């Protein structure tokens, strides 16, 4: 069942979904908002005692994320580390995570040669993702679906859909930039939240044609919640529909490139 607490502890995080031995967990934020530092979300999926972390993050957030993960599952039970793309706020802590877990790293094949810049030279634990996506198998015949989201915004980019919780992890899609002191975990006022998302999406996403291809790909999914890497979690059915409709009509990137040369 979906579990949402309005009194969520923003530092420790909270469980978004729990059913039997399957959990989808938001891993909280830094207690202090630092000027100029992009706010990031990390998520833990626990299935039958085995853990997978979505976009574990950079060096700066590593201590907090490790502490919060350890509340739910021992680090030796973390078997999968998923990286939606190559940005440092997503993946610059990869060497630290490989040092404290025995997990495999899932990342696009196009970013393999960038990993040495994050201190990774042994590729034996790296699983290169093909452009079409695929699955990550979990215990008991369960799995996570890896969905192509290329050029949204990274040129080699993936999202993850959890068929049990029906939560779609969307990486940078759905990102919002909060004014200092005004962050919130869940979207309640969609119109107000849209104002915090618009500038990022217009500038960072490649084009509306790319968005439409992605929306076509996810159109048959039963989505109960959208969990982005930046910003707030979208959990109301009407807000999910409005967000996807808004994306479908968004002019961005190449569509508005003339504006940048006037």
N, C-alpha and C positions, 0 to 999 in steps of 0.2 A: 504494500500500500504506500501511497505517497505520504511523506511526513514533512510538514512544513511548520516551523515554529516562528512566530512573529518576534519572539524574544531570543533569537539566535545569538550566540556568542560569536562576535565577528573575529575574534582572535583564535578561538579553538575550532570554529567551523561547526557543521551540523550535518545530520543525516537527511538527505532529500527523499530517499526511497528505501524502504526495507520490507522484504518479503521472504520469509524463511531464512535461508543462508545467503541471500543476495542483498547487498547494500550498494547504494550510490551516494557518495559522501562529498560534500563541499568542504574544503580544507582551510577555510578562513582567510583572513587578511592580516597584514602587519598592524599592530596596535596603533602606531603613529603614522600619520600620512606625511611623507617626506616630499618637499617641494621638488618638482621636476621628475619624480619617479613614477613611471606608469604603474597603475594598479593592476594586479593580476589575480586570476583565480586558478586554483589547482583542484583536481577532483580525484578521489579514490573509488574504484569499483572493487568491492570484495565479494567473491563468489566461492562459497564452500571453503573459506579459510585462505584462499589464494587472492593476492592483491595485484591490481593494475593501477598505475597512476597516469592520469591524462595531463600532458604538458606540465611536467614537474617544476619547471621554472629555472631561474638563474641562481647564481651563487648567493645573491643578497637574501633571497627568501628561503634558502636551503634549511637553516636551523629550525625555522617555524614549521615548514612543511614536514620535515622528518619527525618533529615532536608530535604533530597532529596525526600523521600516518600511524605512528607507534601506539596511539590510543586505541586503534582499531585492529591492527594486525602487526605481527612481528616483522621486522625488516627482512628476515630470511624467507618470509612467505611472499614477498613481492617478487613476482615472476615476470612482469611485463611493465615496460616504460614506453608510453606512446608519446611521440612528438609530432604535432600537427605540421610544423614547418621548422625553419632553421633559425628564426630570430632569437637573439640572446635572452629575451625575457621568457622564452619557451624552453630553450635547450642549453644555455651556457653552463648549467650545473650538471651536465650529463656525466662528467668524470667523477664528481662527488657521489652521484647516485650509483654508478658502477662500482665504486669503492666500498659502499655499505650494503649492497644487495648483490644477488646472483642473477639479477633480471636480464632479460633480453631487451634491446632497444629497437623500437619500430619507428622508422623514419623513411621518407622518400629516398629512392635510389639516387635522385639528383643531388641530394645534400650529403651523401657519403663522404665525398672528398673535402667537405668543409669541417668534418668532425675533428681532424687533427688540430684545427685552430682552437678547439675547446679542450685539447689535451688528450684526445682519443687516437691511439695508433693501432691498437689491437682490435680488429674488426670481427673477431670470432663471435661476439655477442650482439652484433648489429644485424637486424633483419631489414634488408632494403625493400621498400614497398614499391610495387609496380604501379603505373599510372592509373590502372583501372580499380585499384583498391583491393579488397579481399576481406578476410576474417581473422580475428584472433580467437582461438579456441580456449574455452574455459572448462573447468571440471563439470562432469555430469552431462556432457553433450551440449552445454550452453556455449554461446559465442557472442562476440561483438562484431558489428559490421563496420568495416572501414570504407568510408564514402569519399570519392574524389571531390575536391572543392578547389581545383586548380585556379590560380589567379584571383583567389578570394581570401587574402590578397596576394599571398606568395605564389610564385609560378609553379611550385610543386607543393601541394597543400592537401590535407585530408581532415575529415571530420569522423566522429565515431557515433554510431547509434547502438543503444543498448535495448534489445528487443524485450527484455524482462521489465525494466523500469519504464521503457518507452521514452527515455531521455535522450535527446540529441545534443551531443557536445559539438559546438560550432567554432571552436578556435576563435579567431578574430572577428568572425561574422557575428554581429550583435554587440560589438564593442561599444561602450559608452565612456565618455570622458567626464568625470565628476569635477565640479568646482570643489575646492578644498573645504572639508568639513561637511559635505553634503552627500556622501556616499550612502548607499543602501543596498541590501542584499537582494531583495525581490522587487520586481516591477509592479507597482500598484497603480500609478498614474501613467498610462501609456503615452498620452499626448505630451506630457512633460518630459518623459524619458526619451521620446523621439528626438527632441531638441538636442539631447546629449549624444545621440548616435549619428546624427546627420552629417556633420562635417567629416568625421572619420570615414564613413562609408563612401561619401562622394569622392574623397581624395585617394583612398587606399585601394578600392576595388577597381578591377581592370576595365570593365564595361558592363552595360546592361545585358548584352548578349551572353556573356559568361554567367551572369546571375541566372538568366532564364534557363540555361542548360543545367545548372545546379538545381534549380527549383523543380525542373522536370524529373531529375534523378531522385529527389526525396518526396515527390508528390504522393507516392503510395505508402509512405511510412505513417504509422499511427504515432504521432508526436504529442506527448503529454507535457513535456517541459523542454525548454531550450536553455542550455548551460554554456555560456560563452566564456572565453578566456579573460576578457576584460569586461567590466561593467556588472550588470545585474542579471539575475536569473528570471526568465520569462516563464511563468507557470500557469497563467490563466488562459483557457482555451481561446477566448476572443482576442486576447493580446497576441497569441501565437499566430492566429490567422491574420491579424492586422499587420504584424511584422513581416510575414511572408508576402502579403499583398503589397506592402510598401516597398520591399526589395524588388518585386517584379516590375515596379514602375520607376525605379530609381535610375536617373542619369548620373553616370559616374565615370571616372578615369578617362578613357579615350573618348567618351561621349561629350565630355566638357573640356577637353584639352585646350581648345581655342581660348578659353577664359584665362589661361595661364600665360598667354603670349600677347595679351592686349596692352 
